[in-house]
Amino acid sequence: MVLSRARMRRYMFVVFLLSLGHLLFFIPALHAQQSENLRHDRLFDASRAVLYTGSLSDLFNTWSVVGHGGREINPMLGQSRTRQSAFIISSVVAADFATRRLYRQGHPTLAKVVNFIIGGQHGATLLFSR
């Protein structure tokens, strides 16, 4: 089976995202399970998963709409896929960093709520953009 360049790029990007997910979710979970003094909070991990999956689904949806002749109306994102991916991924990583800091500083409920709100907002765009 011969793959086109576009399809090969898509597969490479999916592999990159899976690798990133592995680094962000599974490695810390293993470390937390090995450490006896850390309590593992599954709801916080779920909120982080919602944050990442909602934002990445918004990014893929944007690419799909632009690929079918639509336009991105957010002027900060522009029409470039590279710019869109850099902006969305960096903002999600910054939000994750901030909520992990909130969690460690003694505000776990607020950290979970913020993750669910940001991820849910990005995921909700799937319902209204088509």
Secondary structure, DSSP 4 states (H G I P E B T S, - for coil): -PPPHHHHHHHHHHHHHHHHHIIIIIHHHHHHHH-TTPPP-HHHHHHHHHHHHHHHHHHHHHHHHHHTT-----TTT-S-HHHHHHHHHHHHHHHHHHHHHHHHTT-HHHHHHHHHHHHHHHHHHHHH--
